[in-house]
Amino acid sequence: MFQSHSGAFASTSSGDDFPAHPKSSPRNEPVRHLLYGSPKAIQIVIKTLHRLGYAEPNEWSRPMPTERPGEMMCILTKTVQIE
């Protein structure tokens, strides 16, 4: 799993040669998750992410067919705060 990072900067400067990094304003950025698989497999992953509290099932797009027989695709767009 991914670990959350604070967005803090590490400095290698030992003196006052470089000014401290200014605290930047947080901004929001969209992140898209794509699921490819059989309808049943996609449903299982969506339910698992819901149980983990990550996304509501109705936040996902409707399943869309791909070029591969029996394969579907669903999309979820989440907004993350970048510090």
Short mmCIF file of the C-alpha atoms (twelve columns), coordinates in Angstrom:
data_MODEL
# 
_entry.id   MODEL 
# 
loop_
_atom_site.group_PDB 
_atom_site.id 
_atom_site.type_symbol 
_atom_site.label_atom_id 
_atom_site.label_alt_id 
_atom_site.label_comp_id 
_atom_site.label_asym_id 
_atom_site.label_seq_id 
_atom_site.Cartn_x 
_atom_site.Cartn_y 
_atom_site.Cartn_z 
_atom_site.pdbx_PDB_model_num 
ATOM 1  C CA . MET A 1  0.000   0.000   0.000   1 
ATOM 2  C CA . PHE A 2  1.058   3.584   -0.469  1 
ATOM 3  C CA . GLN A 3  2.107   5.572   2.544   1 
ATOM 4  C CA . SER A 4  0.995   9.162   3.018   1 
ATOM 5  C CA . HIS A 5  3.775   11.732  3.025   1 
ATOM 6  C CA . SER A 6  3.535   15.119  4.688   1 
ATOM 7  C CA . GLY A 7  4.911   16.997  1.692   1 
ATOM 8  C CA . ALA A 8  7.700   18.491  3.847   1 
ATOM 9  C CA . PHE A 9  10.992  19.412  2.243   1 
ATOM 10 C CA . ALA A 10 14.294  18.034  3.491   1 
ATOM 11 C CA . SER A 11 17.206  20.433  3.418   1 
ATOM 12 C CA . THR A 12 20.820  19.438  2.890   1 
ATOM 13 C CA . SER A 13 22.070  22.955  3.562   1 
ATOM 14 C CA . SER A 14 24.067  23.368  6.764   1 
ATOM 15 C CA . GLY A 15 23.905  27.161  6.806   1 
ATOM 16 C CA . ASP A 16 21.862  30.092  5.628   1 
ATOM 17 C CA . ASP A 17 22.998  29.737  2.012   1 
ATOM 18 C CA . PHE A 18 19.498  28.862  0.841   1 
ATOM 19 C CA . PRO A 19 16.248  30.382  2.054   1 
ATOM 20 C CA . ALA A 20 13.789  28.005  3.647   1 
ATOM 21 C CA . HIS A 21 11.149  26.625  1.316   1 
ATOM 22 C CA . PRO A 22 8.042   28.736  1.655   1 
ATOM 23 C CA . LYS A 23 4.968   26.917  2.843   1 
ATOM 24 C CA . SER A 24 3.008   26.417  -0.352  1 
ATOM 25 C CA . SER A 25 -0.734  26.568  -0.440  1 
ATOM 26 C CA . PRO A 26 -2.400  23.177  -0.729  1 
ATOM 27 C CA . ARG A 27 -4.125  22.510  -4.026  1 
ATOM 28 C CA . ASN A 28 -6.493  19.832  -5.217  1 
ATOM 29 C CA . GLU A 29 -5.662  17.512  -8.093  1 
ATOM 30 C CA . PRO A 30 -7.781  14.817  -9.683  1 
ATOM 31 C CA . VAL A 31 -6.538  11.224  -9.769  1 
ATOM 32 C CA . ARG A 32 -8.246  8.606   -11.924 1 
ATOM 33 C CA . HIS A 33 -8.428  4.927   -11.050 1 
ATOM 34 C CA . LEU A 34 -9.169  2.485   -13.854 1 
ATOM 35 C CA . LEU A 35 -10.416 -1.052  -13.306 1 
ATOM 36 C CA . TYR A 36 -10.248 -3.577  -16.138 1 
ATOM 37 C CA . GLY A 37 -11.641 -7.065  -15.802 1 
ATOM 38 C CA . SER A 38 -14.719 -9.201  -15.857 1 
ATOM 39 C CA . PRO A 39 -17.889 -7.585  -14.500 1 
ATOM 40 C CA . LYS A 40 -17.738 -9.870  -11.443 1 
ATOM 41 C CA . ALA A 41 -14.084 -9.055  -10.685 1 
ATOM 42 C CA . ILE A 42 -14.735 -5.329  -11.011 1 
ATOM 43 C CA . GLN A 43 -17.733 -5.612  -8.695  1 
ATOM 44 C CA . ILE A 44 -15.607 -7.397  -6.076  1 
ATOM 45 C CA . VAL A 45 -12.907 -4.691  -6.166  1 
ATOM 46 C CA . ILE A 46 -15.467 -1.868  -5.944  1 
ATOM 47 C CA . LYS A 47 -17.131 -3.534  -2.937  1 
ATOM 48 C CA . THR A 48 -13.746 -4.108  -1.287  1 
ATOM 49 C CA . LEU A 49 -12.730 -0.458  -1.709  1 
ATOM 50 C CA . HIS A 50 -16.116 0.558   -0.288  1 
ATOM 51 C CA . ARG A 51 -15.641 -1.680  2.777   1 
ATOM 52 C CA . LEU A 52 -12.218 -0.083  3.289   1 
ATOM 53 C CA . GLY A 53 -13.868 3.347   3.253   1 
ATOM 54 C CA . TYR A 54 -12.091 4.544   0.120   1 
ATOM 55 C CA . ALA A 55 -14.937 5.068   -2.343  1 
ATOM 56 C CA . GLU A 56 -18.691 4.730   -2.553  1 
ATOM 57 C CA . PRO A 57 -19.885 2.307   -5.245  1 
ATOM 58 C CA . ASN A 58 -21.914 5.066   -6.929  1 
ATOM 59 C CA . GLU A 59 -18.729 7.153   -7.404  1 
ATOM 60 C CA . TRP A 60 -17.550 4.717   -10.092 1 
ATOM 61 C CA . SER A 61 -18.624 5.030   -13.710 1 
ATOM 62 C CA . ARG A 62 -20.944 2.475   -15.200 1 
ATOM 63 C CA . PRO A 63 -19.035 -0.522  -16.599 1 
ATOM 64 C CA . MET A 64 -18.006 0.077   -20.213 1 
ATOM 65 C CA . PRO A 65 -16.969 -2.673  -22.645 1 
ATOM 66 C CA . THR A 66 -13.399 -2.748  -23.915 1 
ATOM 67 C CA . GLU A 67 -12.067 -4.223  -27.142 1 
ATOM 68 C CA . ARG A 68 -11.402 -7.536  -25.384 1 
ATOM 69 C CA . PRO A 69 -14.283 -10.013 -25.213 1 
ATOM 70 C CA . GLY A 70 -15.800 -10.245 -21.719 1 
ATOM 71 C CA . GLU A 71 -13.700 -7.367  -20.373 1 
ATOM 72 C CA . MET A 72 -15.196 -4.207  -18.898 1 
ATOM 73 C CA . MET A 73 -13.715 -0.984  -17.569 1 
ATOM 74 C CA . CYS A 74 -14.832 1.329   -14.739 1 
ATOM 75 C CA . ILE A 75 -13.381 4.712   -13.813 1 
ATOM 76 C CA . LEU A 76 -13.226 6.483   -10.461 1 
ATOM 77 C CA . THR A 77 -11.989 10.063  -10.135 1 
ATOM 78 C CA . LYS A 78 -10.871 11.143  -6.662  1 
ATOM 79 C CA . THR A 79 -9.580  14.547  -5.649  1 
ATOM 80 C CA . VAL A 80 -6.407  14.600  -3.569  1 
ATOM 81 C CA . GLN A 81 -4.895  17.527  -1.731  1 
ATOM 82 C CA . ILE A 82 -1.301  18.292  -2.683  1 
ATOM 83 C CA . GLU A 83 0.711   20.162  -0.071  1 
# 
